[in-house]
């Protein structure tokens, strides 16, 4: 597993670089992402780690999937991604653990992510990171409640929900056990 602190530092640097590349002030980014200027400033200085919801807002503003953003702070991924080399990111606040099983790669439109949510975890993304993003969510263990484009779904072990995301989404683990699922993402 990669050093989480190292990844957070590179992520902070990349987020700052994306803002500068667009010529935006912190105030402009705060307005576009609906995140406070002080939070953005602390994030770009590496003083805080972003939550999943915060990263989703920034990904939407920068028109990237979360995986693509995280891949930008990793070195070029090899064709074979060994289990011990798959980047893992955790959002302690929401109880979300995300393993990039098949990270984004130049020239490829798909990726595979393993997600784990603890019981009671509830993550709301207020917009699609990339409009029309194709998603296939296959639940391996537990139960996952997903709301995508305003439609609620309860997905159990072995079930697969597939859709193109145009708006908000919500991932909730009703418990009593954690949920583990695989997310297949295909760029439009």
N, C-alpha and C positions, 0 to 999 in steps of 0.2 A: 504494500500500500504506500502511496506517496505521502510525504509530509504535509499534513493539512495546513499548517501555518505558512509553509512555502507557497502552497496553492492560493491561500487567501491573499498573500502579498502580491503575487502575480495577477490575481483577479482584480485587486484594487488598482494596480498599475494599468491594466487593460481598460478598465472602466473609465479611468481618468483620460487615457489616450483616445478612446472613442469620443468622448465629449469634446476634447481639443480638436480632433480631426474634423468635427462638424462646425467648429468655431462657436460653440455654445458656451455661455457663462453658466455658472452653477445655478443662477436664478432661472435661466432659460430651461435648463434640464429639469429643475424642480417643477416648473410650470408644466412642461410636457409630460413628465412622469407622475405628477401629483405626489411627489415625495418632498419632504422638507429639505431646504437648502442645507441645514446643519447636518441632517442624516447623510446626505450625499457627500458633504465635505468629509465627515468622519469615515465614511465608506471608502472614498478615494484615497484617504491617508492611511488606510488599513487599520484604523482604530476599532472598527466593528466588523463583524462578519455579516454578510447579507442573509436575510431570510429568503425562503423560496418565493414568497409573495413579492418581496422587494425586487429580487432578481427578475421575476417575470415581468414586472412593470418596466424595468430597464431594458430587458430583451425586446419588449414590444416597441419601445421608443427607438431602439437601435436595429429593429427588424431582424432579429436573430432568435433562433431557438436557444433554450438554456444550454443544451448540449453543445451547440456550436460555439457559444460564448466560452463555455468551460474548455472546449477543445482548443480555443485560441490561446489559452494560457498554458496548455500542455505542449510538449514537443510533438512533432509529426507522428501520428499513430502508425504502428506497423500493421501489416496485413493480418498477422496472427496476434490477437490481443490475449495474452495469458492472464489467467484469473488474478494473479498477484499484481499485475500491471494495470488493472482496470481502475480508473480514478473513482474514488468514493467521496461524496460530499454529504455533509449532515447539516440539517437545520434543527438544532436542539430545541428551539422555541416551539416548532410545530410537530416535532416527532417524526420528521421525514428523513429517510436515508436513501440516497440515490447513487447507484453504481452504474457507471457508463460502460456497459458490457461491450458494445461495438460503437466507439466514439465516432463523431462525424469525421469524414475524410474527404479531401478535395476530389471532386469528380463523382462522388457518391451522394445520392439524395436521402438514403435511409440510415437509420441508426437504431440501436437497441439499448434500452435503459431498464434496469431492475429497480423497482421502488419498494420500500417497506414503510408502512405507517403504523405507529403504535395505536392501541385502542383509544378512541376519542379524538385522534388527530383529525383536523379539519382545515384544509388549505383551499383558499379561494383565489383564483386568478381572475382579475377583472377584465382581461382581454386576451385574445390569442396572440402569442408572440409573433407569429407569421400567419396572416389571414389565409384560410383554406388549408392549413396544416393537416395532413392526414395522420390519424392516430389509430392504432390497434392496441387495445389493452386486454391482456390475457392474465386472469387472476390464477395464481398458483396455490396460494393458501389464504384462508380467511375470506372476509367479505369486504367489498369496496363499493361505496355509494358514489356514483359519478353523476354530476350534472354538466351536460355539454350543450351549448347553444340553447339553454333554457329547458332541456328535457332531462328529467331524472331517470337514473338507471341503478339497479342493484345487481352487482356482478359477483357471482360466487365462484368457488374453485372449479377450474376447467372452462369457465365461460369466457368468451371474448367479445368485447364491445369495440366496434369500429365506426369511425365517423371522420368527417372533415370539420375542423374547428374554425368557426368564424367569429365567435364572441367569447363570453365569459365561460369559465369552467370551475368545477369544485370537486375535490377529492376528499372523501370522508371515510374513516374506518369506524364503523359502529361498534366494533368489538364483538364478543369479549376478548378475542385473540387478535394479535397484529395481522395485518394483511400484507402479503408479498405478491407482487405482480410484475409482469413484463410489459413494457411500453415500446411498441414499434412506431417510430416516427418517420414519415416520408415527406420531404419538402415538396410543395406544389410545383 
